[in-house]
Amino acid sequence: MTMKLLNNPWFAASTSSAIAAAVAIGVSMSLDKGTPSEALPEAIAAHMAAEEESKFAARQKEITAEWANAASPNEPGKRFYGSMQAEFTLVEYSDLECGFCKRFHSTPKSLVDQSGGRINWEWQHYPLAFHNPAAEKAAHAAECIAEQSGNQAFWAFTGQWFERSAMNGQGYGDIEQLARELGAKPEEFRDCMASGKYKDLIQKQIDRGTALGVTGTPGTVVVDNTTGRQVLVKGAQPPQALLQAMSQLIEQRNAPAMSPIQDEQGDG
C-alpha cells in the first residue's frame, strides 16, 4: 500500500516537504526529551500518518463534491441521487464495466441536477456476465464503500470507476486506493470485500431488472411516482428520450389503467 501511495501523483507531490517538517518537529521534540535518536523516528511516523490522513480527507472532499445532491438515506439496495420526494425516478440498471453505461452516466445526473427536485435517479446493479469478475467486484466495492462512507461516496465511486477503469471487464487495479480516497478504512474495506456480503443483493437486482425487461445495459425504467406507471428506455439514450418517456407518462395520468410497465424503443 505504501509503494502505491508514493507513486500516486496527488499524494507524492507534498511528501518531501512533509518529511522535512517531520524531521524538524522530531528533532525539536527529541531535543526537549534529551533522546533525539529514539524520539525522531516516532515523531516522523506520527507526522507522516497525520499528513497522510489529511491528504485523503482533502481528496475525499474533492471527488465527492460534484455528488452533493446524493440523497441522505444510506441503505443497501436503495441508492438514490436527488430528492426523495421527486415526481419521477430514473431507475438505471447499470454495469460499471459497460462502455455504454460510462457514456450514459452524465445524462441522468444532468437531468436530476437541473430538475429542481422533480426527478431523482436510482442505481441498480446489473453486472453483465461477460464483464465479470471485474463488474461484479466493482458493484460489491461500491456497496462496501457506502457502508463506511455513505451514499454520497457510493455515487462518487461510480463516477470515479468509470473514469479509471479500462472497461469491458478489464477493471481497475488499485481498487483499495480508490476506496481509501473515498474515506474507507483499508482493513474494513478488505474484510467487506472478502465477505461477499452484497452478492445476494446484486443478484436480486439483476433478477428484478430482467423481470422488467432489461436485457442489456444501461436499461432505465422511468417511473411516474404519482401513478406508479413505468416506461423502460433501453440503451445509452440522449436526455430527450428520458424526457419523452416522462411526457408519455404524464399524458397517461388520466387514462384507463394499463400494463404497469411499457417498453420504449431504444438501442445501446
N, C-alpha and C positions, 0 to 999 in steps of 0.2 A: 504493500500500500504506500510505503514511504517513497519508493522509487517512482511510482505513478504520480505522486504529488509533486515531486521535484521536476518531473517532465511536463507538468501542466502549466501552460503559459501564464494564466492569471495568478497562480499561486507562486510560481518561481520568481516572478518579477520583483517581489519585495523580500526575498529570502536573505540576500546579502545584508541589507540594512537591518533586518530583524536580528540576524546573528550578531552584527556589530553592537546593536542596542543591548542584546542579551549579555554579551561579553562585558560591556560597560557596567550594566546592572549587577552582574555576577561578581565582578571584581570589587565593586563598591560594597556589596553585601559581605563578601568574603573577608575583605579587609576589616570591616566592622567586627566580624566574628574572630578575626585573627587566624583563620584557617582557609586561605584562598584556594589551595589545591583541592580541598574536599568540597567546598561550597559552590565553586564555579560550575562544575558540570550540572548540578541540580538546578542552579539558577538559570542556566541556559535552557535546560529541558523544560522548565516551568514556563519560561518566557515564550519559547517556541510553541508550546502547546496552546498557550493563550492566544498567541498571534495566529495560529492555525485555525482555532475556533472562530476568531474574529473574521478571518478571511471567508470561511464557509458561511457564516451568518450574513455577511455582506453579499455573497454570491447568491444565497437563497433569496434574499430580498430582491435582488436584481432580476432573477429569472422568474419569480412568481408575480412580479408587479403587473404584468400585462394580463394576468388572470384574476384581477381583483373582483370581477363580477361572479366568481365561483360562489355557489350557494353555501350557506353556513353549515347545514347538516353534513356530518361526516359518517356515512353509513355504507358499508359494503353493499354493492348492488343498486345503490341509489346515488349515482354520480351526476349531479345537476350543475349546470352553469347558467346563471341568470336567476330571475325572480321565481320563487316557488309558487307565486300566485299568477303566473303567466297564463294568458289566454290560449296560447299554442305551445306545444312541446315538440321539438325535433328529436326523436329517439333514433340515434345513429348506432347501427351495428357496424363495428369497425375492427380492423386488423392493423396492429401497429407496425406490421411489416409490409403493408399493402401500399404500393406506389400511388394508386388512385385515391386511397384514403389520405395520404400525405397531401396530395394536390387539393383535395376537398376540404381539408381541416380548417382553413381560414374562412370558408363560406358560412357555416352555421355560427361561428364565433362573431363574424361581422354582423350577421342578421340580429343576433341577440344583443350585441353591444349598441346597435342603432335602433332597437325596438322600443326603448323606453319602458321596459318591463313587460311587454306584451308577449314576448317569445322567450322560451328557455330551451336548453339543449341537454339531453340526457345521453350519457355514454353507456353503451352495452358492448361487452367484449364479444368478438366474433373472429378469433384467430383461425385462419384457413389452414387445413391440414398440410398443404404443400409448402407453407411458410413455417411450419414447426420443425424443431422445438423453439426457435427464436421468438415467434409470435406469441406462443403460449407463455414463454418465460417473461416476455415484456409485459403481458397482461397481468401476470402474477406480481411482477415487480411494482406495477402501478398501484395495486391494492396494498402491498406491503409498505410502500412509501406513504400512502394515505393513512394507513394505520398509525404511523408515528407522527406525520407532519400535517395531516388534514386534507380536506377536499381541494383547497387551492393548489397544494403541492401535487395532488393527483393530476389536475389539469395541466399544470406546468410540465409535469413528466411527459404527458402525451406530446406536447409541442416540442420539448427537447429531444424526445426519442425520434420523432420524425426528422429533426434536424441532424441528428448524429448517426442514426443507423444507416448501414449500407443498403438496407431494404431487401425485399424479396427473399426473406429467410436468412440473410447474412448477419443480421443483428448488429449489436454494438458491444464491443469487447469490454468496456470499462463501466459496467452497469453499477458497481458498488461506488465508484467515484460520482456518478450522477446522483445516486441515492444520497450520498453524503452532501452534495451540493444542495439538495432539497431538504436537508435537515434531519435525515435519518441517521441513527446511530449504527455504525458498521456491524457490530456484533448482533444487535437485534434484527437488523435487516437480513443478515445471513441466516439467522435462525428461522425467520419468517419464510424466506425462500426455500430453505431445506424442508420445512414442514409440509409444503404443498397444500396449506390450509384453504386456499382460494380456488383450488382446482374444480371442486364441485360447483361453486358459484359461476365460474367461467363456462362450464359445460351447460348449466341451466340456461344461461343467457344465449348460448349458441342454439340450444333446443328451442327456446322461445322465438328467436329470430327466424329459424327455419319454419316453425309453425305459422308464422306471419307471412311467409312467402319470400323471405330473404334467401337468395341463392349465391350471392357474392357480396363483396364489399367495395365501397360503402353502400349500405342499404338504410334509408332513412324513413321511418314511419312518422308522418306528420299527424299530430293528434290535436283535435279541437277539444280543449278541456271543458268547454261548456256543454258539449253534447256527447263526448266520448267517441265520436266518429273519427276514422283514421284513413289516411291515404299513404300507400307505400311508394316512395320515389327511389328508383334503383339507379345506382351509379354515382359518379362524381359530377353531378349536375350543377349548373350555374345557379345563383340565387333566385333568378326568375322562376325556375322550376319549383322551388320550395314555396315561393310566394303565390304561384299559380295554384298549388295544392291547397294553400290556406284559403285563397279566394273561393275555390271549389267547395271547401268545407263550410264557408260562411253562407254560400248560396243554398246549401242543403239544410241549414238550420230549421227552416220551416217546412221542409219537405217530409214526406212519409218516411218512416224508418226503413233503412236498407241494411245491406250487409255491413257489419262493423268495420271492415277494412276493405279498401278498394286499391286497385293496382294502377299506379301512374306509370306510363311508358317511360323508359329511360335505359340507357346503356352506360356502363362504367368506363 
